[in-house]
Amino acid sequence: MRRLLADLHVHTALSPCADNRMTPHTIVMAAMAAELDIIAVCDHNSAENAAAVQEAARNFADDLFCVIAGMEITTAEEAHVVALFPDAHSALEASAEVATHLPPKIGSVGIHGEQLVMDAAGNVVREEDSMLSWATDLTVSQTVALIHKHEGLAVAAHIDRPSFSVTSQLGFLPEDVVFDALEVSAAGAKDGRIPNFAGLGYPLIVASDAHFPDNIGDGKTLFHIESPLYDEVKAALKGVDNRSFCLA
């Protein structure tokens, strides 16, 4: 087994609240500078830039570095749920479904920040005009069901935060929803909040939720797996085939 570091929550310039410097190439270079082996691209309510970051990673590091295609979905309760998918195709199918649950465009989308769809070289292909910063009309339960329908992993994002987390918005973890992991924020890990969630019966990871290049790798999870692949990460989170993980 190898010891591989992962940051499973990174935004690109597609997210309206992210820095426009979060281009595919910049993200890959910053991740490798942070000694990461795996990242997950998780923009708000869309997976449109995931394939471009995957291509940028292949161009630079071939199969030595893994980019998981993901998305951070905002539920009707304004809770954030990270979705990690086996490939870009599955992520885009889920993204297209999520788009049907976003509110119609109201006024200028740009007022909330630019939403840049890019190619692997960082060229702007178009500007997304969906309301990515808004909540969908999907409940937490429906969001997790959608993720699982597309063969993805559902992670309760930054579970320790006082806003936009499942616990902050609902006041509890719903018993009828099965998450594949809970994510503690980088700040929460640093402040010693991990023990608050250790007894809930879910795998715990730490991720950066990076919106700026310098924050990539601020939160990390160490995986004991054979290679930097989605299936290996999934096996570790499920605790099968002698795969495992721990907080870095």
Secondary structure, 3 states (H helix, E strand, C coil): CEEEEEEEEECCCCCCCCCCCCCHHHHHHHHHHCCCCEEEECCECCCCCHHHHHHHHHHHHCCCCEEEEEEEEECCCCCEEEEEECCHHHHHHHHHHHHCCCCCCCCCHHHHCCCEEECCCCCEEEECCCCCCCCCCCCHHHHHHHHHHCCCEEEECCCCCCCCCHHHHHCCCCCCCCCCEEEEEHHHHHCCCHHHCCCCCCCEEEECCECCHHHCCCCCEEEEECCCCHHHHHHHHHCCCCCEEEEC
